[in-house]
Amino acid sequence: MTQRLLALAVSGTNMTLFAVLVALLVVFGLLLGDRFFASATLQSMAFQMPELGILSLAMMVALLSGGLNLAIIATANLCGLTMAFILTKFIPGTE
């Protein structure tokens, strides 16, 4: 089991994805400078990512049980559309 995990960790696909991630960090760091690595950027990402994490956990449960539950995706899309509607129609100054 350990050898299998080690082989997966250093496989060509994972190393390629890691190289792409590092390249993107370098490019955006050079283009945006201090704005990219600022604490405000990290706070913004930390504020936006919990929803994606919760949806990922829900999808993981469905996949581990041997199924593909598209209702989770439909619910996430419906929530996004509903919030977009609410933000554009019911909050003053957003039209």
Secondary structure, DSSP 8 states (H G I E B T S, - for coil): -HHHHHHHHTSHHHHHHHHHHHHHHHHHHHHHGGGTTSHHHHHHHHHHHHHHHHHHHHHHHHHHTT---HHHHHHHHHHHHHHHHHHHHSSTT--
